[in-house]
Amino acid sequence: MNIREEAHRLVDALKEDSTWDDLLYEIYIRQMVETGIKDLDEGRVHDSDAIRAQFNLSKQ
């Protein structure tokens, strides 16, 4: 799906009383998901236990 088709899908999925902020939020979430998938595909991931150890954090 190209970006125009995806943008139309996002707009079509909005409620009738949605605001510009609602649309921007949906676009932001979509962008973050795509960035995360790209990072995963390119091996840029870290184990949560390693991150906790790096920052001296305990499990909650």
C-alpha positions in Angstrom: 0.0 0.0 0.0 1.5 3.4 -0.9 1.4 6.4 1.4 -1.6 8.0 -0.3 -3.7 4.9 0.1 -2.6 4.5 3.7 -3.4 8.2 4.4 -6.9 7.6 3.0 -7.3 4.6 5.1 -6.3 6.5 8.3 -8.7 9.3 7.4 -11.6 6.9 6.6 -11.1 5.2 9.9 -11.5 8.4 11.9 -14.8 9.1 13.7 -17.0 11.9 12.2 -16.2 14.2 15.1 -12.4 13.7 15.0 -10.1 16.7 15.3 -6.9 17.6 13.5 -5.1 16.4 16.7 -6.8 13.0 16.3 -5.5 12.7 12.8 -2.0 13.8 13.7 -2.0 11.3 16.6 -2.9 8.5 14.2 -0.2 9.5 11.7 2.4 9.7 14.6 1.5 6.3 15.8 1.7 4.8 12.3 5.1 6.4 11.8 6.4 5.1 15.1 5.2 1.6 14.3 6.9 1.7 10.9 10.1 3.0 12.5 10.0 0.2 15.1 9.5 -2.5 12.4 12.4 -1.1 10.3 14.7 -1.1 13.4 13.7 -4.7 14.1 14.3 -5.7 10.5 17.7 -4.0 10.6 18.7 -5.6 13.9 18.6 -2.4 16.0 17.0 -4.0 19.0 18.0 -4.5 22.6 16.9 -6.9 25.3 15.0 -5.2 28.1 17.1 -7.0 30.7 20.3 -5.5 29.1 18.7 -2.0 29.2 17.7 -2.4 32.8 21.3 -3.5 33.7 22.8 -0.6 31.7 20.7 2.0 33.6 20.7 0.0 36.9 17.0 -0.5 37.0 15.2 -3.3 38.6 12.1 -5.1 37.4 8.9 -3.6 38.8 
